[in-house]
Amino acid sequence: MTSLDAFAGDKLNQLEAASLLRRLKPTRRLPGGWVERDGRRLLSFSDNDYLGLSHHPAVIAAAQAATAEHGAGAGASRLVTGDNPLFSALEERLARLKGTEAACLFGSGYLANTGVIPTFAGPKDIVLVDQLAHACIWAGAQLSGARIIPFRHNDVAHLAELLAEHRASARHALVATDGVFSMDGDVAPLGALSDLCAAHDAWLLSDDAHGVGVLAHGKGSAALFPGAVIPLQMGTLSKALGAYGGYLCGSKAVVDLLKTRARTVVYTTGLPPGAAAAALAALDVIEADPDMAALPLAKARAFTQAVGLPPATSPIVPVIIGEAQAALDASRALEAEGFLVVAIRPPTVPVGAARLRIAFSAQHPDAEIARLAALVRPFVKVTA
Ligand SMILES: *Cc1c(COP(=O)(O)O)cnc(C)c1O
């Protein structure tokens, strides 16, 4: 055995012993929120396709037509020959949706955060990050070379203390948070964060991966806080918009700098044209049906009420189980009943906070939600 294989084998054994080994499971996603795994049909509560748009006929048709017209791939970096005309059309639509001057597309949400943060922060700067922020915000902060200062989850007072202590020592300060937290479903206090950033000349980045398409008539989490100033509004095309790709909405100067300097724009191939066309069509569908965007949250609220949890604030509802193995067992019990609810384990969530992460879609039948609630209720811990 080579030392490389020995290293990998040891790591795998350790992960397996701690119930932390992850395995890919081929899954056919079907319309209506259904999936097929190991020959079984399950109703999935583990997709981020909150509106079912990945299977919407108009979205599929747009992707097919754009692929036929422009080819399967963009062929080069956008700065070479890969800047398909669909991209600027999509950027205009996203900027309009978010109320910003401009937008910049990225290959994915992960690539957006790992490109944006290092463009605006460097070794003389500080990046303050919510402890529960998504992995790609941490990755972007690390790539920037700035000093990273974590703040307690959604704790504005703690962030205020840290800014008071450290802001003067840094050239620039960037504050980064999820708008909707991906594993907890709660919403960041963007109004208070915006005020604090204004007081300390800090730049606020909000990641709206789970807000766009589902909160505030589809505009996303920032629109829940009128008056909040969020100069860096990041998000993804890969969740409620049913396609693939990421974006940053901001001022013209911010976006122009990204397009010439962000390494995940410059040194990577443009999006597949079909993905951009799909996202454009998804935005059309959302605009044409203003009530649809509210459905995932309404369904999540019906569920939290049925199981006795505080009212959902987004389509994501966590049911904290604790140990990784117990979360896996709970997930398996639900699967036996026809529900796919994937267990989320460390390091995606803190040690001891393994959970069922239940994500609601506009398409979930109410009767199935009620049946799921009855099965999940015994796992819900009663808190004082
Ligand atoms: C999923 C997610 C991303 C990454 O988006 P992709 O387009 O899937 O790369 C970024 N931030 C948050 C909060 C997410 O949940």
Ligand as a Chemical Component Dictionary entry (heavy atoms), coordinates in Angstrom:
data_LIG
# 
_chem_comp.id                   LIG 
_chem_comp.type                 NON-POLYMER 
_chem_comp.pdbx_formal_charge   0 
_chem_comp.three_letter_code    LIG 
# 
loop_
_chem_comp_atom.comp_id 
_chem_comp_atom.atom_id 
_chem_comp_atom.alt_atom_id 
_chem_comp_atom.type_symbol 
_chem_comp_atom.charge 
_chem_comp_atom.model_Cartn_x 
_chem_comp_atom.model_Cartn_y 
_chem_comp_atom.model_Cartn_z 
_chem_comp_atom.pdbx_ordinal 
LIG C1 C1 C 0 -25.804 26.235 -0.730 1  
LIG C2 C2 C 0 -25.182 27.442 -0.148 2  
LIG C3 C3 C 0 -24.148 28.094 -0.822 3  
LIG C4 C4 C 0 -23.503 27.536 -2.048 4  
LIG O1 O1 O 0 -24.287 27.715 -3.195 5  
LIG P1 P1 P 0 -24.033 26.771 -4.447 6  
LIG O2 O2 O 0 -24.623 27.502 -5.590 7  
LIG O3 O3 O 0 -24.713 25.477 -4.138 8  
LIG O4 O4 O 0 -22.540 26.609 -4.564 9  
LIG C5 C5 C 0 -23.681 29.260 -0.287 10 
LIG N1 N1 N 0 -24.176 29.762 0.860  11 
LIG C6 C6 C 0 -25.160 29.157 1.529  12 
LIG C7 C7 C 0 -25.684 29.775 2.785  13 
LIG C8 C8 C 0 -25.678 27.962 1.055  14 
LIG O5 O5 O 0 -26.622 27.331 1.745  15 
# 
loop_
_chem_comp_bond.comp_id 
_chem_comp_bond.atom_id_1 
_chem_comp_bond.atom_id_2 
_chem_comp_bond.value_order 
_chem_comp_bond.pdbx_ordinal 
LIG C1 C2 SING 1  
LIG C2 C3 SING 2  
LIG C2 C8 DOUB 3  
LIG C3 C4 SING 4  
LIG C3 C5 DOUB 5  
LIG C4 O1 SING 6  
LIG O1 P1 SING 7  
LIG P1 O2 DOUB 8  
LIG P1 O3 SING 9  
LIG P1 O4 SING 10 
LIG C5 N1 SING 11 
LIG N1 C6 DOUB 12 
LIG C6 C7 SING 13 
LIG C6 C8 SING 14 
LIG C8 O5 SING 15 
# 
